[in-house]
Amino acid sequence: MSSDNISAVPTREQLMQSVILDYAPFYTVFQGELNAAKIENVKFTTIRGDDEIVAKAMNAQDTERAHVKSGAYSKYYAKFFKGVQYAENIRQANSALPTINNKIIKAFHKQLDLEIWNGVDNNGVLISNDPNHILNTAASLPATINGNNGVDALVSLVSDLKTQVENTSSSSKFNLAFYGKDLKKYLLKTLSNGTTYGKILRDSLSSGIGFLDVPSNLAANSNGIVVICPDIVKLQYTLLPQVEASGEDQRNNEVWVNYIYGTAMVDVKEKGGIIAQPVNIA
């Protein structure tokens, strides 16, 4: 291929426009608050296959710890970037890039989603040091069903969470995010008339209370409910997964694409804006 033939090098815009994301990140349930991002002193790790798609910190030595004001509290938000560079022989790039481009963007969304859920780099959904975030002790639901004991325990648990919201943030609108395969199956249990526990639970609640389904990849080994009051929770973020740049390295006869995203923080503005309730089924 001649040096002036760059048809194999899609632009950043072309690569982003070609993405078809078949993963719905849980973090999109939050209102986002964009923070300034300064991409400097970053070093991309290069991969050449689709079995290494893990975003890696690129400028941890230059981490910016920003202050986020939230009422009387000042919270730290560690802002830095993660990503990889994908390189492909220029003769193969036309056929390989569309597929790998989609895989990397999807993998990055899943990785960022998991980091936000678990509070890996900053305060998250389930794990957080935010003073307004509440983590309850684990509650129990009966694994052995005798009459209505299972659905009664479920309704009682959620009723207690509703009371907790009233006593903390007093939010009239909130969502219940159910996580874990065992708890999700619990919602599908039925009474003798065929009515599911989930429907009975919904019918027992007032309007303004929504149900959210947490992707199974976020909670593989635990079960519980996260109460989210959307009006008083913000997602502080810099860059969502994206293509940073693309180009051609003629010395190595390669096309390269830089993929990047920035760390994020779940910012709970008022006490009880998020209430995490672990659940044991035993």
Secondary structure, DSSP 8 states (H G I E B T S, - for coil): --TT--TT---HHHHHHT-------GGGGSEEEE------S----EE-STT----EES-GGG-EEEEEEETTEEEEEEE-EEEEEEEEETTTHHHHHHHHHHHHHHHHHHHHHHHHHHTSSS--SSS---TTEEE---EEE-SS--TTHHHHHHHHHHHHHHHHHHHTT--S-EEEEEESHHHHHHHT-B-TTS-BHHHHHHHHS-TTEEEEE--GGG-SS--EEEEE-GGGEEEEES--SEEEEEEEETTTTEEEEEEEEE-EEEEE-STTSEEEEEEEE-
